[in-house]
Amino acid sequence: MPRKPRATYLEAAHAFADLVAQLPPSLEGPGLGEWDLRALVGHTARSLVTVSDYLRRPAPSVVVGSAAEYVAGLGAASQDPAVTRRGVEAGQMLGDDPAGAVRLLLDSVTADLARADLDQVVTTYAGGMRLREYLPTRTFELVVHGLDIAHAVPLPWTPPAAALRTTVRIAADVAVLRGEGPLLLRLVTGREPGGVAIV
């Protein structure tokens, strides 16, 4: 990766915390799908929580070798009612001061990562992964759902450039893994309706 995944992840996490600080503390209103805004913010905040949690759960071996493999498996998991429920619960746990709660989570994960080895293997829901491959999946979540939050409110918000590059790269890798690389390429070159013309 062009940039260390730890620095990119933490930059995305800070940008997410800054975004939450701009939201009304009530977090009322629609979010995404079955989630209201509070649940969407709570789900996104779990990208801070899980890093700290997984660092305390070493795995004996690598099962998922790349960030793209992990994200490719999220499609089915995202339909699991348990994922929806955890988002709702995480939103409730943010309490009356969501911005303050997110800052505390950010401080905690920053301290945890300062002591972490990027080559250590951690236990994720999908199996063992090296931390250097898991962190970009959390960057992906922070960027994608940060944009969801900003769109829902609405608020202008642009993710940090390095985090955005990581997210776009993972999305492209997932498309190739799923056999949808040619379609993605046609979309981003304006060859398909609704696409964008980058060339």
Steps between C-alpha positions, in 0.01 A plus 500: 500500500626851422436614855510316830155356572514615864545867406233483231251332733559750781463791259165358388398446864580863586299618199205287615523646852504851352191413295311372806588823682298687236186290551214592735550308829152348468609322179139502386398429144542231235834331450544208262258216434356378831735721701404845617781756525594395854531134401701589189743706707515221758575240235774718354649557845543125530789540256681652798374245753581186304862597444555531874306181567676291237844613614424313822408184309806351327438236233719195442510540122391713205166398348416818306799622304393842378271793571316432174425140600357625829284770343381261228351287776310790656217485247324202656594601854342844457160332458533328838245641750774481763698765310198730499443438869862570591482831315191601698661395828824682415303815422322484834832458680616836362261662747417870520846610383577295188792720399659462842444124498662466157798709615552263793490201263747677272737569789479135606569350158782748439670387821443134417647536151806682629604174668393267220708309245353527150606142428315351797209270414169597659170315522230666290145380439628350173804332656863584559644802317821696522435839655648675195225341287218547752553873557422592136163324536421740785619793292260377231210495748582843642513656154193328352280556804642845563371592156166332585472711816590822320246423228226420753529825697605655251843651564799565275772249589801381306703205634878538527668433165705200618194337656297564187771345283508193726123466479484537123783249460325244720173553312680435171667188638165369627343560159776296336463220757129483422551504125355851474822682413406563134163646602662728758750617241222578253313694771794718598591573139148612411420200280190406701196714596543657841876470492764770527747586227850514648657496154 
